[in-house]
């Protein structure tokens, strides 16, 4: 009877040990899976952030759109991983882990809203387009105006009005280039008030240019002058381009998207990473289930103890 009891007890212990060990392996695998999901979420968040920065800094619409799409794809992966992790934690997670994933969901939603606004701005590139016009067609128009007015001054060197002609021509050139010099700071400016101040200065200089060109037009010798007509036409072209530049500058999409990226987006990104780091640590520190609780099972111990009892 003693031997039968020992055999039965041994069998029960072996079954219990096997079942507990099997359960421990399953829980370890589940734990590793959850840790890996969190790690992948952190990696994909970083990838999304890097793509977003590239979208903001890209100089063409196509490049900005390409990087914006990459940002959205990486963010979508994080969303899917979050949902998968949430389901696992709902079944096996601790209260602290469930609170952390809920906290992440709130912060991540805020991050997505910021990204949506930021990327919509970034792909429009209005400031870059304004710079391209300012240092391309606008500058070309003023150089051609300069050439025409310089030719006019050279041809009129012997005129009785030569001094007045030179003053009007140089005055128009200086005021026009002063307007050009104000375009770049206007494009880079974030404040509407400061933009208004730049535009007031431009308007004042524009009046000077037109006054000087009109002064040249009333001189008898210049009526029908190809050089004067070219100068007036060139400045009109410059003025039309300037209107387009100021409209693009006012939209300010590159300045705004960069400001959001370095401010709101950066702070929200850090919050997401901090919550995920805490969640990853919480899962890693879960106590492991040890079937024998540190006791090394040895059947001989049981048999030896019973023999001694006998």
C-alpha positions as CSV (number, residue, x, y, z in Angstrom):
1,X,0.0,0.0,0.0
2,X,2.8,2.3,0.8
3,X,4.5,1.6,-2.5
4,X,1.2,2.1,-4.4
5,X,0.6,5.4,-2.6
6,X,4.1,6.6,-3.4
7,X,3.7,5.6,-7.1
8,X,0.3,7.5,-7.3
9,X,1.8,10.5,-5.5
10,X,4.8,10.5,-7.9
11,X,2.5,10.3,-10.9
12,X,0.4,13.2,-9.7
13,X,3.5,15.3,-9.1
14,X,4.9,14.5,-12.5
15,X,1.6,15.5,-14.2
16,X,1.4,18.7,-12.2
17,X,5.0,19.5,-12.9
18,X,4.5,18.9,-16.7
19,X,1.3,21.0,-16.9
20,X,2.8,23.8,-14.9
21,X,6.0,23.8,-16.9
22,X,3.9,23.8,-20.1
23,X,1.9,26.8,-18.9
24,X,5.1,28.6,-17.9
25,X,6.5,28.2,-21.4
26,X,3.3,29.5,-23.0
27,X,3.3,32.5,-20.7
28,X,6.9,33.2,-21.4
29,X,6.2,33.1,-25.1
30,X,3.2,35.4,-24.7
31,X,5.3,37.8,-22.6
32,X,8.0,37.8,-25.3
33,X,5.4,38.5,-28.0
34,X,4.1,41.5,-26.1
35,X,7.6,42.9,-25.5
36,X,8.4,42.5,-29.2
37,X,5.2,44.3,-30.2
38,X,6.0,47.3,-28.0
39,X,9.6,47.3,-29.3
40,X,8.3,47.3,-32.9
41,X,5.8,50.1,-32.1
42,X,8.7,52.2,-30.8
43,X,10.7,51.5,-33.9
44,X,7.8,52.3,-36.3
45,X,7.1,55.5,-34.4
46,X,10.7,56.6,-35.0
47,X,10.5,55.7,-38.7
48,X,7.3,57.8,-39.0
49,X,9.0,60.7,-37.3
50,X,12.0,60.5,-39.6
51,X,9.8,60.4,-42.7
52,X,7.8,63.3,-41.4
53,X,10.9,65.4,-40.9
54,X,11.9,64.5,-44.5
55,X,8.5,65.6,-45.8
56,X,8.9,69.0,-44.0
57,X,12.4,69.5,-45.3
58,X,11.9,68.3,-48.9
59,X,12.2,70.9,-51.6
60,X,9.7,69.5,-54.1
61,X,6.1,68.6,-53.9
62,X,6.7,65.1,-55.1
63,X,9.4,64.4,-52.5
64,X,7.2,65.9,-49.8
65,X,4.3,63.7,-50.8
66,X,6.5,60.6,-51.0
67,X,7.8,61.1,-47.4
68,X,4.3,62.1,-46.2
69,X,2.9,58.8,-47.5
70,X,5.8,56.9,-45.8
71,X,4.9,58.7,-42.5
72,X,1.2,57.6,-42.8
73,X,2.2,54.0,-43.6
74,X,4.5,53.8,-40.6
75,X,1.8,55.4,-38.4
76,X,-0.8,52.9,-39.7
77,X,1.6,50.1,-38.6
78,X,1.7,51.5,-35.1
79,X,-2.1,51.7,-35.0
80,X,-2.3,48.0,-36.0
81,X,0.3,47.0,-33.5
82,X,-1.5,49.0,-30.8
83,X,-4.7,47.2,-31.5
84,X,-3.0,43.8,-31.4
85,X,-1.3,44.6,-28.1
86,X,-4.5,46.0,-26.6
87,X,-6.2,42.6,-27.3
88,X,-3.4,40.7,-25.6
89,X,-3.3,42.9,-22.6
90,X,-7.1,42.7,-22.2
91,X,-6.7,39.0,-21.7
92,X,-3.3,38.7,-19.9
93,X,-2.1,42.2,-19.0
94,X,-1.9,43.6,-15.5
95,X,-3.9,46.6,-14.4
96,X,-0.9,48.9,-14.8
97,X,-0.2,47.6,-18.3
98,X,-3.9,48.2,-19.3
99,X,-3.7,51.8,-18.0
100,X,-0.5,52.4,-19.9
101,X,-1.9,51.2,-23.2
102,X,-5.0,53.3,-22.7
103,X,-2.8,56.3,-21.9
104,X,-0.8,55.6,-25.1
105,X,-4.0,55.4,-27.2
106,X,-4.9,58.9,-26.1
107,X,-1.5,60.4,-26.7
108,X,-1.1,58.6,-30.0
109,X,-4.5,59.9,-31.2
110,X,-3.3,63.5,-30.5
111,X,-0.1,62.7,-32.4
112,X,-2.1,61.5,-35.4
113,X,-4.1,64.7,-35.5
114,X,-0.9,66.8,-35.4
115,X,0.6,64.8,-38.2
116,X,-2.5,65.2,-40.3
117,X,-2.3,69.0,-40.1
118,X,1.5,69.1,-40.4
119,X,1.7,66.8,-43.5
120,X,-1.1,68.7,-45.2
121,X,1.0,71.9,-44.8
122,X,4.3,70.3,-45.7
123,X,3.3,69.0,-49.1
124,X,2.2,72.4,-50.4
125,X,5.7,74.0,-50.1
126,X,4.4,77.6,-50.5
127,X,7.5,79.2,-49.0
128,X,9.8,77.2,-51.2
129,X,7.8,78.2,-54.2
130,X,7.9,81.8,-53.1
131,X,11.7,81.6,-52.8
132,X,12.0,80.1,-56.2
133,X,10.0,82.9,-57.7
134,X,11.9,85.6,-55.8
135,X,15.3,84.4,-56.8
136,X,14.3,83.3,-60.3
137,X,11.8,85.2,-62.4
138,X,11.6,88.2,-60.1
139,X,15.4,88.7,-60.1
140,X,15.5,88.2,-63.9
141,X,12.9,90.8,-64.4
142,X,14.8,93.4,-62.3
143,X,18.1,92.6,-64.1
144,X,16.5,93.2,-67.4
145,X,15.0,96.5,-66.1
146,X,18.5,97.5,-64.9
147,X,20.0,96.7,-68.3
148,X,17.3,98.9,-70.0
149,X,17.7,101.8,-67.6
150,X,21.5,101.7,-67.8
151,X,21.3,101.8,-71.6
152,X,19.0,104.7,-71.3
153,X,21.4,106.6,-69.1
154,X,24.4,105.9,-71.4
155,X,22.5,107.1,-74.5
156,X,21.4,110.3,-72.7
157,X,24.9,111.4,-71.5
158,X,24.9,114.4,-73.8
159,X,21.3,115.5,-73.1
160,X,20.7,118.7,-71.2
161,X,18.6,116.6,-68.8
162,X,21.3,114.0,-68.3
163,X,21.6,114.6,-64.6
164,X,17.9,114.3,-64.0
165,X,17.7,111.3,-66.2
166,X,20.5,109.5,-64.2
167,X,18.8,110.4,-60.9
168,X,15.4,109.0,-62.0
169,X,17.0,105.9,-63.5
170,X,19.2,105.1,-60.5
171,X,16.4,106.0,-58.1
172,X,14.1,103.4,-59.9
173,X,16.8,100.8,-59.8
174,X,17.6,101.3,-56.1
175,X,14.0,101.3,-55.0
176,X,13.2,98.2,-57.1
177,X,16.1,96.2,-55.6
178,X,15.1,97.3,-52.2
179,X,11.8,95.7,-52.8
180,X,13.6,92.6,-53.9
181,X,15.7,92.6,-50.7
182,X,12.5,92.6,-48.6
183,X,11.0,89.5,-50.2
184,X,13.3,86.9,-48.6
185,X,12.7,88.1,-45.0
186,X,8.9,88.3,-45.8
187,X,9.0,84.7,-47.0
188,X,10.9,83.5,-43.9
189,X,8.7,85.5,-41.4
190,X,6.2,83.7,-39.2
191,X,4.4,86.8,-37.8
192,X,1.6,88.4,-39.9
193,X,2.3,91.7,-38.2
194,X,5.9,91.7,-39.3
195,X,4.8,90.7,-42.8
196,X,2.5,93.7,-42.8
197,X,5.5,96.0,-42.0
198,X,7.5,94.5,-44.8
199,X,4.7,95.1,-47.2
200,X,4.3,98.7,-46.1
201,X,8.0,99.3,-47.0
202,X,7.5,97.6,-50.3
203,X,4.5,99.8,-51.2
204,X,6.5,102.9,-50.3
205,X,9.4,101.8,-52.5
206,X,7.0,100.8,-55.3
207,X,5.7,104.4,-55.4
208,X,9.3,105.6,-55.7
209,X,9.9,103.3,-58.7
210,X,6.8,104.4,-60.5
211,X,7.4,108.1,-59.8
212,X,10.9,107.8,-61.3
213,X,9.7,105.9,-64.3
214,X,7.0,108.5,-64.9
215,X,9.7,111.2,-64.6
216,X,11.6,109.6,-67.4
217,X,8.5,109.2,-69.5
218,X,7.8,112.9,-69.6
219,X,11.2,113.7,-71.2
220,X,10.6,114.5,-74.8
221,X,13.6,112.5,-76.1
222,X,12.4,109.3,-74.5
223,X,8.9,109.2,-76.0
224,X,8.7,105.9,-77.9
225,X,12.1,104.8,-76.5
226,X,12.5,101.0,-76.6
227,X,14.7,101.1,-73.5
228,X,12.1,102.9,-71.5
229,X,9.3,100.7,-72.7
230,X,11.4,97.6,-71.8
231,X,12.1,99.0,-68.3
232,X,8.5,99.7,-67.7
233,X,7.5,96.3,-69.0
234,X,10.1,94.6,-66.9
235,X,9.0,96.3,-63.7
236,X,5.4,95.5,-64.4
237,X,6.4,91.8,-64.8
238,X,8.3,92.0,-61.5
239,X,5.3,93.6,-59.7
240,X,3.0,90.8,-61.0
241,X,5.5,88.2,-59.7
242,X,5.8,90.0,-56.4
243,X,2.0,89.7,-55.9
244,X,2.3,85.9,-56.4
245,X,5.3,85.7,-54.0
246,X,3.5,87.6,-51.2
247,X,0.4,85.4,-51.6
248,X,2.5,82.2,-51.3
249,X,4.5,83.7,-48.4
250,X,1.3,84.5,-46.5
251,X,0.2,80.9,-46.7
252,X,3.5,80.1,-44.9
253,X,3.1,76.3,-45.1
254,X,6.8,75.4,-44.8
255,X,7.3,77.8,-41.9
256,X,4.2,76.5,-40.1
257,X,5.0,72.8,-40.7
258,X,8.5,73.2,-39.5
259,X,7.3,75.1,-36.4
260,X,4.8,72.3,-35.6
261,X,7.4,69.6,-36.3
262,X,9.9,71.1,-33.9
263,X,7.3,72.0,-31.3
264,X,4.0,70.2,-30.9
265,X,5.0,67.1,-32.8
266,X,8.3,66.7,-31.1
267,X,6.7,66.9,-27.6
268,X,3.9,64.5,-28.5
269,X,6.4,62.0,-30.0
270,X,8.4,62.1,-26.8
271,X,5.3,61.4,-24.8
272,X,4.4,58.4,-26.9
273,X,7.9,57.0,-26.5
274,X,7.9,57.5,-22.8
275,X,4.6,55.7,-22.3
276,X,5.8,52.8,-24.5
277,X,9.1,52.6,-22.6
278,X,7.2,52.3,-19.3
279,X,4.9,49.7,-20.8
280,X,7.8,47.7,-22.2
281,X,9.5,47.7,-18.7
282,X,6.2,46.7,-17.0
283,X,5.8,43.7,-19.2
284,X,9.5,42.7,-18.9
285,X,9.3,42.8,-15.1
286,X,6.2,40.6,-14.8
287,X,6.9,37.8,-12.3
288,X,7.6,34.5,-14.1
289,X,5.5,31.5,-13.2
290,X,7.8,28.8,-11.8
291,X,6.0,25.5,-11.3
292,X,8.1,24.2,-8.4
293,X,8.7,27.7,-6.9
294,X,12.4,27.1,-6.6
295,X,12.1,23.5,-5.3
296,X,14.0,21.0,-7.4
297,X,11.8,17.9,-7.6
298,X,13.6,14.6,-6.9
299,X,11.6,11.4,-6.4
300,X,14.3,9.9,-4.2
301,X,13.7,12.5,-1.6
302,X,10.1,11.4,-1.2
303,X,11.1,7.7,-1.1
304,X,14.0,8.3,1.2
305,X,11.9,10.3,3.6
306,X,9.2,7.7,3.7
307,X,11.7,4.9,4.3
308,X,13.1,6.8,7.2
309,X,9.6,7.3,8.6
310,X,9.1,3.5,8.4
